[in-house]
Amino acid sequence: MPALPDRSGQSRPFNFALGFGVPAILMLALLIGDPTQLDFAFSRLFYEPGVGFVGRHSWLLEDFLHDRVKQAVIAIGVLAIAGFLLSLLPTRLARWRRPLGYLVLALGISTSIVTPLKTLTGVHCPWSLTDFGGSETFTSLLAERVPTLKPGRCWPGGHASAGFSLLALFFVLRDPRPRLARYALGLALGLGLILSLGRVMQGAHFLSHNLWTLLFDWTICLACYRLLLYRTAEQPITLAEPAI
């Protein structure tokens, strides 16, 4: 692993009011505007009555994009944890202690919030709804759920977080490696978009479910960046300091 450049000075400027404000406004717009009609219209592009969603049994979408990509992101998380633990020892990785600690925290929170939110909200997947050949009745995010023996587990988009959680790579690189950080940003957004579209084609999520995931993951990664990595001129960073 190459050594980080000297970061004894301040971080590159970042407009946190904009970084936090835009996602907050978009979340509020989704709550007030209710994207149901757009969600249904987009999902119907991939649904054939009597047949189902075109990607429901696709090897590419299910085995590769769903399973293999998720495993790759889990591997990144495991490597970050291992690297952080090793950085606590007197090794060369001690220089990377804070960035590695950031990765562990940002990736961990971004991916772990999905399951509790799914359980809390009980939103059904498109493939479960009567509108798309299923047996469940659709209710919007803030509406009271229709009584059912099988509560939904589809909000926010879980698989999309495998891509969007990699926004953490952008923030961990934006100060020491700005050019590489831009590639990381493109990777996270591109992969998250591909995974989101794949799950929509399978009927596993509406498009807005995955947009919520993007907004959550961006906010989490940005908050962790502000807490652990961002330093003004009056707050020089010491890479060997414990991340937690």
C-alpha beads as a LAMMPS data file, in Angstrom:
LAMMPS data file: protein, C-alpha beads

244 atoms
243 bonds

1 atom types
1 bond types

-500.0 500.0 xlo xhi
-500.0 500.0 ylo yhi
-500.0 500.0 zlo zhi

Masses

1 110.0

Atoms # bond

1 1 1 0.000 0.000 0.000
2 1 1 1.597 3.327 -1.024
3 1 1 2.274 5.894 1.636
4 1 1 -0.094 8.786 2.006
5 1 1 1.236 12.256 1.223
6 1 1 1.783 14.685 4.058
7 1 1 -1.604 15.873 5.306
8 1 1 -0.429 17.941 8.236
9 1 1 -2.337 20.924 6.847
10 1 1 -5.996 21.504 6.161
11 1 1 -8.414 19.506 4.060
12 1 1 -9.592 20.728 0.700
13 1 1 -12.556 23.114 1.104
14 1 1 -15.995 21.512 1.176
15 1 1 -19.403 23.186 1.360
16 1 1 -21.047 21.115 4.085
17 1 1 -24.195 23.240 4.094
18 1 1 -24.738 22.240 0.468
19 1 1 -23.526 18.683 1.007
20 1 1 -26.041 18.043 3.762
21 1 1 -28.726 20.445 2.583
22 1 1 -29.379 19.089 -0.911
23 1 1 -29.992 15.479 0.246
24 1 1 -32.242 16.765 3.051
25 1 1 -34.300 18.786 0.569
26 1 1 -34.584 15.806 -1.771
27 1 1 -35.722 13.568 1.090
28 1 1 -38.364 16.115 2.047
29 1 1 -39.481 16.353 -1.584
30 1 1 -39.862 12.559 -1.766
31 1 1 -41.964 12.564 1.387
32 1 1 -44.189 15.451 0.323
33 1 1 -44.349 14.724 -3.402
34 1 1 -44.915 10.936 -3.193
35 1 1 -43.190 9.414 -6.266
36 1 1 -45.691 6.539 -6.561
37 1 1 -46.890 7.349 -10.077
38 1 1 -43.357 7.681 -11.428
39 1 1 -42.306 4.487 -9.644
40 1 1 -45.174 2.498 -11.149
41 1 1 -44.689 3.962 -14.626
42 1 1 -40.978 3.100 -14.621
43 1 1 -41.472 -0.409 -13.232
44 1 1 -44.140 -1.177 -15.847
45 1 1 -41.463 -0.744 -18.524
46 1 1 -39.981 -4.039 -17.305
47 1 1 -43.213 -5.925 -16.554
48 1 1 -45.169 -8.196 -18.901
49 1 1 -48.687 -9.135 -17.751
50 1 1 -48.989 -12.886 -17.300
51 1 1 -45.222 -13.300 -17.497
52 1 1 -43.775 -11.091 -14.776
53 1 1 -40.735 -8.865 -14.581
54 1 1 -38.301 -9.397 -17.415
55 1 1 -35.299 -9.706 -15.140
56 1 1 -36.840 -11.854 -12.402
57 1 1 -34.854 -14.973 -13.324
58 1 1 -31.934 -13.374 -15.155
59 1 1 -28.562 -14.990 -14.394
60 1 1 -26.762 -11.689 -15.006
61 1 1 -29.007 -9.708 -12.666
62 1 1 -29.438 -12.312 -9.939
63 1 1 -26.225 -14.313 -9.794
64 1 1 -23.672 -11.748 -10.938
65 1 1 -25.015 -8.275 -10.111
66 1 1 -26.921 -9.344 -6.998
67 1 1 -24.698 -11.999 -5.421
68 1 1 -21.154 -11.535 -6.735
69 1 1 -21.065 -7.749 -6.506
70 1 1 -22.438 -7.851 -2.972
71 1 1 -19.726 -10.335 -2.027
72 1 1 -17.073 -8.029 -3.509
73 1 1 -18.272 -5.091 -1.396
74 1 1 -18.335 -7.300 1.700
75 1 1 -14.722 -8.248 0.913
76 1 1 -13.789 -4.547 0.795
77 1 1 -15.367 -4.078 4.204
78 1 1 -13.547 -7.090 5.647
79 1 1 -10.224 -5.810 4.287
80 1 1 -10.897 -2.390 5.818
81 1 1 -11.586 -3.976 9.216
82 1 1 -8.458 -6.129 8.990
83 1 1 -6.370 -3.142 7.926
84 1 1 -7.691 -1.016 10.759
85 1 1 -6.932 -3.698 13.344
86 1 1 -3.406 -4.059 11.970
87 1 1 -2.981 -0.282 12.051
88 1 1 -3.338 -0.428 15.838
89 1 1 -0.010 -2.283 15.876
90 1 1 3.364 -0.618 15.266
91 1 1 3.344 -1.271 11.520
92 1 1 3.354 0.840 8.358
93 1 1 -0.438 0.711 8.429
94 1 1 -0.377 2.992 11.459
95 1 1 -0.214 5.898 8.979
96 1 1 -3.542 4.749 7.577
97 1 1 -5.280 4.290 10.925
98 1 1 -7.683 7.186 10.646
99 1 1 -8.640 6.630 6.955
100 1 1 -9.134 2.911 7.618
101 1 1 -11.207 3.701 10.694
102 1 1 -13.293 6.020 8.545
103 1 1 -13.898 3.289 5.972
104 1 1 -14.960 0.808 8.638
105 1 1 -17.387 3.283 10.187
106 1 1 -18.854 4.715 6.957
107 1 1 -19.247 1.366 5.187
108 1 1 -20.594 -0.274 8.324
109 1 1 -23.297 2.305 8.997
110 1 1 -24.275 2.702 5.321
111 1 1 -24.960 -1.002 4.904
112 1 1 -26.271 -1.857 8.373
113 1 1 -29.124 0.668 8.518
114 1 1 -30.983 -1.004 5.652
115 1 1 -32.344 -4.081 7.440
116 1 1 -33.764 -2.197 10.457
117 1 1 -35.442 0.317 8.156
118 1 1 -36.941 -2.484 6.053
119 1 1 -38.373 -4.074 9.184
120 1 1 -39.649 -0.768 10.533
121 1 1 -41.429 0.389 7.362
122 1 1 -42.838 -2.905 6.015
123 1 1 -43.003 -1.639 2.407
124 1 1 -43.720 -4.363 -0.155
125 1 1 -41.683 -5.085 -3.267
126 1 1 -43.286 -4.507 -6.682
127 1 1 -43.324 -8.250 -7.428
128 1 1 -45.527 -8.793 -4.349
129 1 1 -48.202 -6.287 -5.386
130 1 1 -51.483 -7.099 -7.119
131 1 1 -50.592 -4.472 -9.736
132 1 1 -47.706 -6.689 -10.837
133 1 1 -49.191 -10.154 -10.432
134 1 1 -48.696 -10.510 -6.678
135 1 1 -51.182 -10.690 -3.812
136 1 1 -50.340 -7.679 -1.616
137 1 1 -51.970 -4.252 -1.637
138 1 1 -49.762 -1.239 -2.288
139 1 1 -49.455 1.445 0.366
140 1 1 -47.163 4.452 0.158
141 1 1 -44.247 4.961 2.528
142 1 1 -46.073 7.066 5.126
143 1 1 -49.471 5.366 4.816
144 1 1 -50.813 2.799 7.247
145 1 1 -50.080 -0.738 6.060
146 1 1 -52.905 -3.024 5.000
147 1 1 -53.013 -6.022 7.402
148 1 1 -51.036 -8.945 5.958
149 1 1 -49.304 -12.117 7.080
150 1 1 -46.232 -11.173 5.020
151 1 1 -45.018 -7.622 5.730
152 1 1 -42.813 -6.139 3.052
153 1 1 -39.053 -5.749 3.361
154 1 1 -38.288 -3.461 0.438
155 1 1 -37.606 0.082 1.661
156 1 1 -34.976 1.383 1.273
157 1 1 -33.147 -0.509 -1.472
158 1 1 -30.690 -2.850 0.198
159 1 1 -28.731 -4.050 -2.781
160 1 1 -28.169 -0.521 -4.053
161 1 1 -26.252 0.186 -0.849
162 1 1 -23.570 -2.246 -2.045
163 1 1 -22.735 0.338 -4.682
164 1 1 -23.622 3.631 -3.033
165 1 1 -21.805 2.771 0.216
166 1 1 -18.583 3.005 -1.815
167 1 1 -19.040 6.771 -1.674
168 1 1 -16.846 6.272 1.386
169 1 1 -13.918 5.690 -0.987
170 1 1 -14.472 9.112 -2.521
171 1 1 -14.309 10.870 0.831
172 1 1 -11.316 8.922 2.086
173 1 1 -9.396 9.883 -1.072
174 1 1 -10.584 13.462 -1.738
175 1 1 -7.825 15.126 0.287
176 1 1 -4.740 12.937 -0.362
177 1 1 -5.665 11.750 -3.884
178 1 1 -8.177 14.175 -5.507
179 1 1 -7.942 12.683 -8.991
180 1 1 -8.363 9.135 -7.725
181 1 1 -11.248 10.346 -5.564
182 1 1 -13.139 11.440 -8.677
183 1 1 -12.788 7.952 -10.132
184 1 1 -14.023 6.503 -6.857
185 1 1 -17.044 8.822 -6.970
186 1 1 -17.839 7.694 -10.498
187 1 1 -17.452 4.055 -9.474
188 1 1 -19.803 4.398 -6.500
189 1 1 -22.495 6.287 -8.410
190 1 1 -22.187 4.125 -11.526
191 1 1 -22.249 0.831 -9.650
192 1 1 -25.101 1.985 -7.427
193 1 1 -27.111 3.032 -10.488
194 1 1 -26.495 -0.281 -12.268
195 1 1 -27.462 -2.303 -9.195
196 1 1 -30.544 -0.130 -8.692
197 1 1 -31.699 -0.569 -12.275
198 1 1 -31.088 -4.305 -12.089
199 1 1 -33.316 -4.698 -9.051
200 1 1 -36.041 -2.571 -10.645
201 1 1 -35.931 -4.842 -13.698
202 1 1 -36.368 -7.819 -11.379
203 1 1 -39.331 -6.250 -9.583
204 1 1 -37.446 -6.193 -6.271
205 1 1 -37.634 -2.415 -5.788
206 1 1 -39.174 0.754 -7.070
207 1 1 -36.735 3.356 -8.343
208 1 1 -37.406 5.723 -5.421
209 1 1 -36.388 2.996 -2.951
210 1 1 -32.880 3.143 -4.359
211 1 1 -32.840 6.938 -4.502
212 1 1 -33.477 6.912 -0.763
213 1 1 -30.493 4.585 -0.365
214 1 1 -28.266 6.996 -2.280
215 1 1 -29.377 9.928 -0.120
216 1 1 -28.854 7.981 3.107
217 1 1 -25.418 6.688 2.099
218 1 1 -24.188 10.088 0.903
219 1 1 -25.292 11.716 4.159
220 1 1 -23.705 9.006 6.291
221 1 1 -20.400 9.028 4.414
222 1 1 -20.274 12.832 4.490
223 1 1 -21.043 12.971 8.222
224 1 1 -18.310 10.442 8.987
225 1 1 -15.904 12.414 6.788
226 1 1 -16.671 15.605 8.680
227 1 1 -16.209 13.822 11.997
228 1 1 -13.037 11.840 11.296
229 1 1 -11.119 13.216 8.318
230 1 1 -11.974 16.831 7.593
231 1 1 -9.597 19.337 9.161
232 1 1 -9.318 23.093 8.908
233 1 1 -6.002 24.891 9.119
234 1 1 -6.491 25.129 12.882
235 1 1 -7.130 21.377 13.127
236 1 1 -4.154 19.536 11.626
237 1 1 -4.759 15.850 11.159
238 1 1 -2.516 13.168 12.653
239 1 1 -2.912 9.969 10.666
240 1 1 -1.686 7.743 13.476
241 1 1 -4.392 8.889 15.865
242 1 1 -7.053 6.286 16.695
243 1 1 -10.054 6.575 14.419
244 1 1 -12.494 5.806 17.202

Bonds

1 1 1 2
2 1 2 3
3 1 3 4
4 1 4 5
5 1 5 6
6 1 6 7
7 1 7 8
8 1 8 9
9 1 9 10
10 1 10 11
11 1 11 12
12 1 12 13
13 1 13 14
14 1 14 15
15 1 15 16
16 1 16 17
17 1 17 18
18 1 18 19
19 1 19 20
20 1 20 21
21 1 21 22
22 1 22 23
23 1 23 24
24 1 24 25
25 1 25 26
26 1 26 27
27 1 27 28
28 1 28 29
29 1 29 30
30 1 30 31
31 1 31 32
32 1 32 33
33 1 33 34
34 1 34 35
35 1 35 36
36 1 36 37
37 1 37 38
38 1 38 39
39 1 39 40
40 1 40 41
41 1 41 42
42 1 42 43
43 1 43 44
44 1 44 45
45 1 45 46
46 1 46 47
47 1 47 48
48 1 48 49
49 1 49 50
50 1 50 51
51 1 51 52
52 1 52 53
53 1 53 54
54 1 54 55
55 1 55 56
56 1 56 57
57 1 57 58
58 1 58 59
59 1 59 60
60 1 60 61
61 1 61 62
62 1 62 63
63 1 63 64
64 1 64 65
65 1 65 66
66 1 66 67
67 1 67 68
68 1 68 69
69 1 69 70
70 1 70 71
71 1 71 72
72 1 72 73
73 1 73 74
74 1 74 75
75 1 75 76
76 1 76 77
77 1 77 78
78 1 78 79
79 1 79 80
80 1 80 81
81 1 81 82
82 1 82 83
83 1 83 84
84 1 84 85
85 1 85 86
86 1 86 87
87 1 87 88
88 1 88 89
89 1 89 90
90 1 90 91
91 1 91 92
92 1 92 93
93 1 93 94
94 1 94 95
95 1 95 96
96 1 96 97
97 1 97 98
98 1 98 99
99 1 99 100
100 1 100 101
101 1 101 102
102 1 102 103
103 1 103 104
104 1 104 105
105 1 105 106
106 1 106 107
107 1 107 108
108 1 108 109
109 1 109 110
110 1 110 111
111 1 111 112
112 1 112 113
113 1 113 114
114 1 114 115
115 1 115 116
116 1 116 117
117 1 117 118
118 1 118 119
119 1 119 120
120 1 120 121
121 1 121 122
122 1 122 123
123 1 123 124
124 1 124 125
125 1 125 126
126 1 126 127
127 1 127 128
128 1 128 129
129 1 129 130
130 1 130 131
131 1 131 132
132 1 132 133
133 1 133 134
134 1 134 135
135 1 135 136
136 1 136 137
137 1 137 138
138 1 138 139
139 1 139 140
140 1 140 141
141 1 141 142
142 1 142 143
143 1 143 144
144 1 144 145
145 1 145 146
146 1 146 147
147 1 147 148
148 1 148 149
149 1 149 150
150 1 150 151
151 1 151 152
152 1 152 153
153 1 153 154
154 1 154 155
155 1 155 156
156 1 156 157
157 1 157 158
158 1 158 159
159 1 159 160
160 1 160 161
161 1 161 162
162 1 162 163
163 1 163 164
164 1 164 165
165 1 165 166
166 1 166 167
167 1 167 168
168 1 168 169
169 1 169 170
170 1 170 171
171 1 171 172
172 1 172 173
173 1 173 174
174 1 174 175
175 1 175 176
176 1 176 177
177 1 177 178
178 1 178 179
179 1 179 180
180 1 180 181
181 1 181 182
182 1 182 183
183 1 183 184
184 1 184 185
185 1 185 186
186 1 186 187
187 1 187 188
188 1 188 189
189 1 189 190
190 1 190 191
191 1 191 192
192 1 192 193
193 1 193 194
194 1 194 195
195 1 195 196
196 1 196 197
197 1 197 198
198 1 198 199
199 1 199 200
200 1 200 201
201 1 201 202
202 1 202 203
203 1 203 204
204 1 204 205
205 1 205 206
206 1 206 207
207 1 207 208
208 1 208 209
209 1 209 210
210 1 210 211
211 1 211 212
212 1 212 213
213 1 213 214
214 1 214 215
215 1 215 216
216 1 216 217
217 1 217 218
218 1 218 219
219 1 219 220
220 1 220 221
221 1 221 222
222 1 222 223
223 1 223 224
224 1 224 225
225 1 225 226
226 1 226 227
227 1 227 228
228 1 228 229
229 1 229 230
230 1 230 231
231 1 231 232
232 1 232 233
233 1 233 234
234 1 234 235
235 1 235 236
236 1 236 237
237 1 237 238
238 1 238 239
239 1 239 240
240 1 240 241
241 1 241 242
242 1 242 243
243 1 243 244
